[in-house]
């Protein structure tokens, strides 16, 4: 049917003994927890007690697992939490974890969400693992795979999912209408039965199509009434619904700016309409002027999110969360942390990552992104007016820094209807890893990697060691043969894949490197575009000068001659030559590590990953040669090591 990801196979005769102590026996959540315990191989024959407690330290979704004699106990405050605890218990058994002391886990991030960019015609925008399994032929799909997917998300600790593309196509507008509302309810109930709130992306301009309204002005009384009526209808039909994700005023999509209104006015209109039903509005901050003149040296796409939102702090309703991309541009392999995370103490915020590898190899290259995400989350953004000592990005997006109840971490997902779900078998490590990271961010990247490997391939030490090495090498390797020193964007504009150093250079998308034969980079300090001034101190001063800017971001913040000497002691140009050669060599090493596992992993998985590595080896060499030759032709500066530059 399809690859089983990291969930264990079921058996017909599990003789585990499960007792319920205090939970609602009729709860579908409790029934699903018991079903997992009585059908999973790993816990066959065990004696498990599910105990309802009343402990403030466990919160809404935390749990405690302990062993007393031959009885394993999973304690939680409610059915939702005990289901998460059940999945964790099963995984811990499979991971051979010790229960010598009670194991308590309480999720750090209140909302842990995946954003699908699925369209109802079963295409996926920026999808690299087949087509949608949620939609087909402009209809909703609910089948065995959908159920399995809900289990997958719960087992990794997710509690939210957005089912459709933020760029809402016309067909998807019917998701909130009578045509599909019953199926929407069934899908929402399915996810809810595994502790997951279902959200949808919303076409902000929907009232325009109603001839009695013909507007989307958030201050227009007709528009307000239209949405109030619509929200009442949706929740009367879909009581388990979580709310809406909204993208407006970006890449040609109408929004509040169309009517000379603020982003807060647009979000608040929807938030007030949905608030009586406990719903939330997640408002995407990917708002920028997408038609830019490349000859304009001051307009800077990187500035946009901060410029549009920071002055609105405190203006948003309390059931609005603004969703901010990890960096100021667009999911590049390296970019600075968005300064907006440190600028809005009176606003609910959540992190938007992307595990769909749009700019990081599109699931044809292995690129384990969890180390990158951990760097972002641990970054001290020096958040202003903090209410706690934690001024990191993690503190902000989990609500700790400012005391916000609504906060979270989400990612654009990497799943599709491919047999193995994620195109590249090893890309599933990102799907699992993001859920674990959002639940328990104190885990190291290597710990998360090893968990996924054991759950997927078993306990063979050679498999664990080799795949761990591959995963931990993969993001640094990709960065090496990709665009250098944080500059980004040296890809084909049409599909965002493959080396094209000048592909975006004269485009309207505002993503430039401005390389000539003297220098490369964009001056983003106070005398340039001013982007660096958006940060709080001491970051503002750090990014002001090349000598204090970290090497990996040098060209993002500064325009530098190729002979500029980095902290590493290398010139910019030699760094480019060396890293591109090193990156391609790293891919060969990763490929060899995989080849060494023949016969130790399932044959079909081995062959699939082998084919992906064959492509990655060739493609990394193409990246190496195209980028290095481009800069050699620009500069005529030879490689100190005498390697071919074509």
N, C-alpha and C positions, 0 to 999 in steps of 0.2 A: 504493500500500500504506500508507505513512505517511511523514510528513515526515522528512527525513534528519538533523535536528539539525545538528551541526557536522561530521560525518564527510563526507569527500569521496565522490562517486559512484565506483563501480567501472567498469572498462572490460574489454572482451573480449581486447584484444591488448596488454597491457602488456609492453614489451620490456626492462624493468629487468633488470640482471644482479646477482644476489645470491649472494655466496659465504659459506660457513660455515667459520669458523676456530676449531675446538675445541669447539663446542657439541654436545650430544647430538642427532644428526640425527633420532632417533626421538622426541624430546620434542615433545609436542603444543604446548607453548609456543613452541618454535623454529619449528615448522611454521606456527603462526598468525602469527608475526612475518614469515616469508617470504611467506606468503599476502598479508598487508597490503602488503608492498613490491611484490608482483607483480600487484596488482589495483587499486591506487589511482592515479588520474589524475596527481596532483601529482608523483609520482616516476617516471613513465614515462620510460624511456630512460636512467635513471641507473645508475651502477655503485656498488653498495653492498656493503661487507664487514662481516659480523658477527663480531666478534673476542672470544673468551673470554679474560679476563685474571685475574690474581690480585692485586688491589689493595685494600688495606685502606681507602683513602680513599673507595672507591665503596660500601662496605658491601654489604648484601643486595639493595638495590633501586636503587642509583645507577648512572649510566652516563656515558660521555663520548663526544661526537660531534666528529669532526674531518674536515677535507677535505685530502687530499694529491693534488695534481694533479686528475685527473678522478674520483678514488675517494673516496667518503664512507665513513667507518668509524664503526660504533657498537660501543663497547667496554663490556663488563659482566662481572661475576663469575659470572653464572649465567643460565639461560634465562628465568627470571622477570624479571630486570632488563633483559635485552636486549629483551624484548617492550615494556616501558615505554619503553625508549630508542627503539625502532622507531616507536612512536606519536608520541613527541616529535619525532623526526627528520622524520617526515611533516608534522607540524604546523608545524615550523620552516620547511620548504620552502614550505608554503602561506602562511606569514606573511612570506616574503621575509627571513628572518633571515640574518645574516652568519655565515659559518664561517671568517672570517679567523684566528680563534684557536679552540683547542679549547673546546667547550661542555660543562661538567661540571654535572650536576644530581644531587643526592643528597636524597631526601625528608627533610624535617625531622620530620614526624610519622610515627612507626612504623606506626600504624594509621589508615587514612583510609577512613572507612566511611559508607555510607548505611543508614538505618533505614527499612524499609518498614512502614507501618501497614496492610498489606493483609490482608483477611480471605478465607477460602476460598470464601465465597459471591460472590466477586468485587467486594464493596464495599471501600472504603478509608476508614478513620476519618480524618477531616480531609483528605480527598482532594479536589482541585479541578481534576482533569484527566481526568475519566472514571473508569472502573472499573479493577480490577487486570488486568494482563497476565500476572501470575504464577499466578493462580488463577482458576478459573471453575467454577461449579456444583459446589463442594466437591471440586475436583480440581486437581492441579498442571498447569500449561500449560508445555510446552517446544516452541517453534516458532521460525520465522525471527526473530520479533521478540525472543524471549528471547536468541538469539545476538547479534542486533544490540545489545541492551542491554548485554550483557557487553562488547562492543567499545567502546561508548560510555563505560562506566565506566573501562575500562583506558586509553582515550585521554585521559581527564581526570586520570588518576593515582590513582584509587581502588584500594584493595586489599582491601576488605571490604564485605559486604552482608548485612543481616539481612532475610530475605524475608517475615516475617509480623508482624502487629500485636503490640505489647507487651501489649495487653489481649487475651490469648489466648482466642478463642472456642472453644466446645466442639469443633467440627469440627477445629480446628487441633491438638487434642491427639493426633489420629491421625497427625500428621506424624512422630512418633517411634515409631510402631507399625508392624506388619507391613503394614498396608493400603497405606501410601504410601512405605515406606522405600526401595523400588527407584527410584521417581521422584525422591525426595529425593536419592538418590545420583547419578542422572543430572544433576540440576540442579546439584549441588555440583561434579561433574566438569566441567560446562560452564563455570561461573564460574572454577574452578581453572585451566582451560586458557587463561584470560586473566589469570592472576596475581591472582585475587580469591578470598579465603577466604569461604565461605558460612557464615553463622550463622543460627540461628533463635531466635525468642522462645519462652520456656518458661512453661508454667503451673506455677508453684511448687507448687500444691496438688494436682498430678496423683495422688500416691499415695492421696489421700482416696478416690478412686473405686475403688480396689482393696479388696475386702471383707476381704482378709487383712491389710491395713495400716490403712486408715480413719483416717489421720493424715497431717499434713505437718510434724510437730514435728521440727526438724532434729537433735535429740539423741536421738530415738527410734531404737533399733537397727533396727527393721523398716523405717523410712523410709530410713535410711542404706543398708541392704542393697538396698532396692528401686531406689534411684538408682544404686548400683554396678552392679547387673545391667543396668539400662537403658542406662547409658553404654557398658558392654561390648558390648551388642547394637548400639547406634547405630554405634559405630566399627568393628564387624565388618562392617557393611553400607555405611558411608559414611566411608571412611578419609581423605578430603580435608576432612572437616567441621572448622569452626573453633571452634565452641562455642556458648554460649547467652547471650542477653540476657534479663535477668529484671527484671520489675516486680512488687513484692510490697508488701503493707501500704499500698496507696494507692488511694483512690477506691473503697473497699469490697472490694478484693481481699485474700484471706487471705495471710498471710506469717508470718515468725518472731514478730512481735508477738502473733499469735493465741495463741501458746504461751508467751508471756512470755520469748521469746528475743531476742537482739540481731540486728541486721542482719548483723553479721559472722558470727554462728553460722549463720544461714541461708545466706549466700553460701559459707561455708567447707565446709559439708556437700556442696554441689554441686561445689565446686572440687576437693575431695579425690577425689570420684568420677570426675571427668573428667581429672584430672591425668596418670594413666598413659598417656593417649593424646595428650598434648600440647595438649589443649583448654583454653580459657579461659572464665571466667564474667565477664560484664559485668553489674554490679549497678547498676541505676538508682537514683539518689538522690531521685527524685521521690516522696518519702514525706512525707505530712503529714496532719493531722487535717482531713478534708474536710467535716466537719460542725461548723460553728462558729456561735456565737451572735453576731449582729451587735452586740448590746448589750455584749459582752465587749470592753473597751477594751485589754486586755493581751495576749490570745492573738493571735498574728501569724503568718499563713501564711508570710510571708517568712523567719521564723526557722527553719522546720522542718528543712530539709536539714542545716543546721549543727548544730542541737540534737541531731538523731538520729545524726549520723555523726562529729562531730569528736572525741568521746571514744573512738572506736573506732580511732584511728590506730595502726597497727602490729598490729592484731588480725586483719587479713585475710590469707588465703593469698597467696602470691606469684603465683598465676595468676588472681587476681581483679583486675578493674579497676572502680573505681566511676565511673559515668557521671553527670556533674554538668551540669545545665542552665546556660547562660551567665549567667542571672540567677536571683534567688531565688524568682521567682514563676512565670511561664509565657509565655515567648516574646513579651513585649510589644514594641512598637516602640521603647521606651526603658525600661530598668530598670538598676539598678546591677549590677556584676559580683558573682557569688556569692562571699561571703567564704570558702566552703569550699575554694576553690582555694589559699588561702594558709595553710591550717590543718592539713594532713595530710602531713607530710614523709616518713612511712614507709608510704605507701599509693599504689598505682598509681591514676592519675586520667586521665580523658579528658573532653573537651569535648563537650557536646551542644548543637548549634544546631538551628534548624528552617528549612529552605528551603521547606517547605510553608507557605504564607503564611496560617496560621490566623488571626492577629491583624493581619496586615499587608496585607490586601486580597484574600486568597484567590485569587490569580492572575487576578482580574478587574481589579485595579489593578496597574500595573507598580510593583515595589518591589525594586530591586537591593540586596540585603542585604550584599554583600561589604564595603562601607565600614563598616557597623555591626559586622560580625564582626572586621574588622581593629582597630577601636577596642577591642573586648573583648580580643582576643589581645595587643594591645600594652599593655594596662593593667598598671601596676606594682601587683601585689597585695601587695608587700612580704612575700613568702612567708617564713615563719619557718624557721630552721635550714637555709637553702639551702646546697647544696654548690657552687654556682657564683655568679657575679655576676648572672646572669639571674634576677630575681625577678618577671618578668612572668607573666601567665597563659599565654602561649605557652610560656615556659620550663617551667612546671609540666606542661602537658598534652602536651608532646613529650618529657618525661623528662629534659630538660637540667638543670633546677633541682635535682632530687633524685637524679639518676642512675638513674632507673627505666628498665628495658628495655621494660616494658609501659606504653604511654601512647598517646594518640591524639586525633583530632578526628573527630566524626561529625555527621551532620545527619539529621533526619527529612526524607525525600525528597519531591519535588514531582511525581513522574511518575505517569502513568496511561495508559490505552489510547486517549486522544484521538489524533487524527491527528497532531498536532504534539507529543505526549508530555507537554507541561506546561501545557495549557490556553491560557495566554497565551504567544505565541511568545517574548516577551522574558523570560519567567520561566526559560527554558533557560539564561540567563546565570548564574543562581544555581546551577544544577546543575553547569555547567562550572566556575564560579568557585570553589565550595567545594572541588572536587577540586584545582584549581591552587593555591589558598590553603594547603591542608593540605600539599601537596607542596613548594611554594616560597613561604612567607609573606612573603618580602622584596619580592615583586611588589607594586606599588601597585594600588589598586582600579581605577584608570583603565587601567593596563597589562592587567589581567585582562579588563576590559570590551572593550578594543580587540582583544585576541586573539580573544575569542569572536565579535565582530562580523565580523572578517575571515574567520574560519573558517566562519561561517554565511552571510554575505551577500557576501563578496568584497572587493575592494580599492578600490572606489569611495570617494574621499575624502569626498564629501558624505555618503554613507551612514555611513561611519565616524564623522565628526564629529557628525552629528545624533543618531545612536543613542547615542554616548558621552555627549553632553549629556543625553539623556533618562535614561539609566541613572544617571548621577551626580546628577541632580536628584531622582530618584524617592524615595529613602528620606527625605531631608530634607523633601520635600513631604508625604509621607504623615504624617510625625511632626507637621508643622505643623497639618494638619486633623484629626488624631486627638486622643487625650486629651492634655491639656497638662502640661508640666513634670514628666513621669515618673509621673503618677498612674495611668495605664492603665485598662483594663477598662470603658470607657464604650461597650460593645457589647451587642447582643442576646444574652442568655444561651443561647438555643436553638441558634443557629448561629454565634455569635461573629462576626457580620457586621453592619455598619451601626450608626449612632449610636443609643445608648440610654443616656443619662447615668446613670440610676438603675437600669439593668437588673440589676446585681449588688448594689445598695446594701443590700438587706435580705435577701440570699440566705444560704445556708449555706456558700458557697464561700470566704468569708474574704477577699474582694477589694473593699475599700471605699475611698471617697474622702471620705465624711462631710461633704459640702458642706452648709452652711446659708447664711443670708443675711449672716453675718459673715466666715466663713473656710472654707478647704478644705484637705484634706491629712491625713496620718496622722503623728502624732508618733512617730518610730521611734528617737529618741535615748535616752540613759540614763534620762531621766525619763519616757519613753513606753514603747514596747514593748521597748526595749532592743536592737532589731535592730542598730543602729549599733555596739554594743559587740562584735559578733562579728568586726569587722575588726581587723587588725593596725595598729599605729601606723605612719605618721601619719594613716592613713585614718580611724581611729576618732575622732580629734579633728576631722578635717575635716568629717565628717558630723554631728558633735555639734551644731553651731550653723548656723542658716540662712545667716549671712553668709559662712561658709566652704564651704558646700555648693554645688557647681556648679548654675547656674540650671536646667539641663535635668533635674535630679533634685530640685529644691526640694520639690515637693509629695509626692514619695515618702518623704522623710525628715522633713518638717515640716508642721505645720498652721499656715497663715499667713492673715492677713487679705487681702482682695482689693486693699487699698490698699498692701500691702507693695511696696517698690521693689526690683526685681531689679538685678543688676549691669549689665544693659543700660540702666538708667535708666527702664525702664517699670514701671508697676504690674503686679501679677499679672493683674488683670482686663483691662488694655489689651493685655498680651502675648497673652492668650487671643483677644481680638477680632482683633488684627493678624495673628497667625500663621494663624488659620483663614481669613482673607481671602487672605493671601499663598499659602497652600497650594493653595487652589482656583485662584488665578491661575496658579500654577506648572504645574498640570495642563493648563490651556489652552495654555500655552507648549509643554509636551511634546507635546501633541496636534498643534499646528501644525508642530513640527519633524518629526513623523512624516508629516503630510500633504505636506510638502515633498519626500518621497521617492517619491511616486507615479511608477511607471515605472522606478525604480532598484532596487527589491527585487521579488521574485516577486509576481505579482498576488494569489495566494491568501493569502500571508502579509500583504501590505498590507491586504487587506480584513479579515482576522481581527483584526489589531492595531487597525485603524480602529474596528471595532465595540467592542473593549475600551475604547478611549479615549473613545468616545461615552458609554459607561456611566460611566467614571471621572470625566469632566467633570461629569456630572449628580450622581454620588454624592458627589464631593468638595464640591460646593455644598450638598448635603443635610447632610453632616457640618458644614460651616461654619455653616449656618443653625440646625440643631438645637442644636449645642453653644453657639454664641453666644447664642441666644435663651434657652437654659436658664439661663445665668449672668446674663443681663440680668434675667430674671424673679426669680432668687434675690436679686440685689443692688440692682436699680433704678439701677445706675451706668451712665450712657450711654457710648457710644463717643465718644472725643474727636474722631474724624474724621467723626462724624455719619452713619455708614453704617446701613442698616436692621438692626434687631435683633429685629423681630417680637414 
